[in-house]
């Protein structure tokens, strides 16, 4: 084999130099690409850490708000329970007051009759006992304890009743009470 000619050697050297430049260029590109990939990976890691921190903050804020709303709900339910209890008490009081109001209405309806009866009783008291020539006379039935106003006679009277229901339904104008003098 013969030795290469100087032209072939120059061409081979030029080719090697070009190949060497190409390898150096590719190595530089590879380093740049690796650097870019490393920077991107570090950037992604930082962003991932930021997102995790943000997610953690949001989760904590959500949990705090849920706890706060749960407490508020419990307080509201307790308040509702107390208000319902108060409403029941007020309804009971209203029922009692309505009953008393009905009683007062019934008393007011009976007042003219009661006033008239009291006036007649006062007039009878003013008249005093009836006497015959200075000698008082008494009705034997009054001495025995019976009168028109005795409880036994009142309870047998068909128009007189002490119950509430009867006082609503009956007119008191037809009943006349008197005293025996």
C-alpha positions as CSV (number, residue, x, y, z in Angstrom):
1,X,0.0,0.0,0.0
2,X,1.1,3.2,-0.8
3,X,1.1,6.2,1.3
4,X,-1.6,8.8,0.8
5,X,-0.9,11.8,-1.2
6,X,-0.6,15.2,0.3
7,X,-3.9,16.2,-1.3
8,X,-5.7,13.3,0.2
9,X,-4.1,14.1,3.6
10,X,-5.3,17.7,3.4
11,X,-8.8,16.5,2.3
12,X,-8.8,14.0,5.2
13,X,-7.6,16.7,7.6
14,X,-10.2,19.1,6.4
15,X,-12.8,16.4,6.7
16,X,-11.6,15.6,10.2
17,X,-11.6,19.2,11.2
18,X,-15.2,19.6,9.8
19,X,-16.2,16.5,11.6
20,X,-14.6,17.8,14.8
21,X,-16.5,21.1,14.5
22,X,-19.7,19.3,13.8
23,X,-19.2,17.1,17.0
24,X,-18.3,20.2,19.0
25,X,-21.3,22.0,17.7
26,X,-23.6,19.0,18.5
27,X,-22.1,18.7,22.0
28,X,-22.7,22.4,22.5
29,X,-26.3,22.0,21.4
30,X,-26.7,18.9,23.6
31,X,-25.4,20.9,26.6
32,X,-27.7,23.8,25.8
33,X,-30.6,21.3,25.4
34,X,-29.7,19.6,28.7
35,X,-29.4,23.0,30.4
36,X,-32.9,24.0,29.0
37,X,-34.4,20.7,30.1
38,X,-32.8,21.1,33.6
39,X,-34.2,24.7,33.8
40,X,-37.6,23.6,32.6
41,X,-37.6,20.7,35.1
42,X,-36.6,23.0,37.9
43,X,-39.2,25.5,36.8
44,X,-41.8,22.7,36.8
45,X,-40.7,21.6,40.2
46,X,-41.0,25.1,41.6
47,X,-44.4,25.6,39.9
48,X,-45.5,22.2,41.3
49,X,-44.4,23.2,44.8
50,X,-46.2,26.5,44.4
51,X,-49.4,24.7,43.3
52,X,-49.1,22.3,46.2
53,X,-48.7,25.2,48.6
54,X,-51.6,27.0,47.0
55,X,-53.7,23.9,47.1
56,X,-52.9,23.3,50.7
57,X,-53.8,26.9,51.6
58,X,-57.1,26.6,49.7
59,X,-57.8,23.3,51.4
60,X,-57.1,24.8,54.8
61,X,-59.3,27.8,54.1
62,X,-62.1,25.5,52.9
63,X,-61.8,23.4,56.0
64,X,-61.9,26.5,58.2
65,X,-64.9,27.9,56.3
66,X,-66.7,24.5,56.6
67,X,-66.0,24.5,60.4
68,X,-67.2,28.1,60.7
69,X,-70.4,27.3,58.7
70,X,-71.0,24.1,60.7
71,X,-70.7,26.1,64.0
72,X,-73.0,28.8,62.6
73,X,-75.5,26.1,61.5
74,X,-75.4,24.5,65.0
75,X,-76.0,27.9,66.6
76,X,-78.8,28.6,64.1
77,X,-80.4,25.3,64.9
78,X,-80.1,26.0,68.6
79,X,-81.6,29.4,68.1
80,X,-84.5,27.9,66.1
81,X,-85.1,25.4,68.9
82,X,-85.2,28.2,71.5
83,X,-87.5,30.3,69.3
84,X,-89.8,27.3,68.7
85,X,-89.9,26.8,72.5
86,X,-90.7,30.4,73.0
87,X,-93.4,30.2,70.3
88,X,-95.0,27.3,72.1
89,X,-94.9,29.2,75.4
90,X,-96.4,32.3,73.8
91,X,-99.1,30.2,72.1
92,X,-99.9,28.7,75.5
93,X,-100.0,32.1,77.1
94,X,-102.2,33.4,74.2
95,X,-104.6,30.5,74.8
96,X,-104.8,31.3,78.5
97,X,-105.3,35.0,77.8
98,X,-108.0,34.2,75.2
99,X,-109.8,32.1,77.8
100,X,-109.6,35.0,80.3
101,X,-110.8,37.4,77.6
102,X,-113.8,35.2,77.0
103,X,-114.5,35.1,80.7
104,X,-114.3,38.9,80.9
105,X,-116.5,39.2,77.9
106,X,-119.1,37.0,79.6
107,X,-118.8,39.1,82.8
108,X,-119.3,42.3,80.8
109,X,-122.3,40.9,79.1
110,X,-123.8,40.0,82.5
111,X,-122.9,43.3,84.2
112,X,-126.2,45.2,83.5
113,X,-128.1,42.3,85.1
114,X,-125.6,42.2,88.1
115,X,-125.9,46.0,88.5
116,X,-129.6,45.8,88.6
117,X,-129.6,42.9,91.1
118,X,-127.1,44.8,93.3
119,X,-129.3,48.0,93.2
120,X,-132.3,46.0,94.2
121,X,-130.5,44.3,97.0
122,X,-129.2,47.7,98.2
123,X,-132.7,49.1,98.1
124,X,-134.0,46.1,100.1
125,X,-131.3,46.7,102.7
126,X,-132.2,50.4,103.0
127,X,-135.8,49.5,103.6
128,X,-134.9,47.6,106.8
129,X,-137.1,45.0,108.5
130,X,-140.9,45.2,108.2
131,X,-142.5,45.6,111.6
132,X,-146.0,45.5,112.8
133,X,-146.6,48.2,115.5
134,X,-143.0,48.1,116.6
135,X,-143.0,44.3,116.6
136,X,-140.8,42.8,113.9
137,X,-142.4,40.1,111.9
138,X,-140.5,37.4,110.2
139,X,-141.4,35.0,107.6
140,X,-141.1,31.5,109.1
141,X,-139.5,30.2,105.9
142,X,-136.7,32.7,106.3
143,X,-136.2,31.6,109.9
144,X,-135.8,28.1,108.7
145,X,-133.0,29.2,106.4
146,X,-134.8,29.1,103.1
147,X,-135.1,32.1,100.8
148,X,-135.4,32.7,97.1
149,X,-131.6,33.0,97.0
150,X,-130.7,29.8,98.9
151,X,-128.3,27.6,97.0
152,X,-130.7,24.7,97.0
153,X,-133.4,26.7,95.2
154,X,-130.9,28.3,92.8
155,X,-129.4,25.0,91.8
156,X,-132.9,23.7,90.9
157,X,-133.8,26.8,88.9
158,X,-133.8,25.9,85.2
159,X,-132.5,29.3,84.0
160,X,-129.6,29.6,86.4
161,X,-126.2,28.0,85.8
162,X,-122.7,28.7,87.0
163,X,-121.0,26.9,84.1
164,X,-119.3,28.9,81.3
165,X,-121.1,27.2,78.4
166,X,-124.6,27.9,79.7
167,X,-123.8,31.6,80.2
168,X,-123.0,31.9,76.5
169,X,-126.2,30.3,75.3
170,X,-128.8,31.7,77.6
171,X,-130.3,35.1,77.9
172,X,-130.3,36.4,81.5
173,X,-133.1,38.8,80.9
174,X,-135.8,36.2,81.7
175,X,-134.4,35.4,85.2
176,X,-135.7,37.6,88.0
177,X,-134.2,37.3,91.5
178,X,-136.0,38.9,94.4
179,X,-136.0,39.0,98.1
180,X,-138.8,38.1,100.4
181,X,-139.5,40.9,102.7
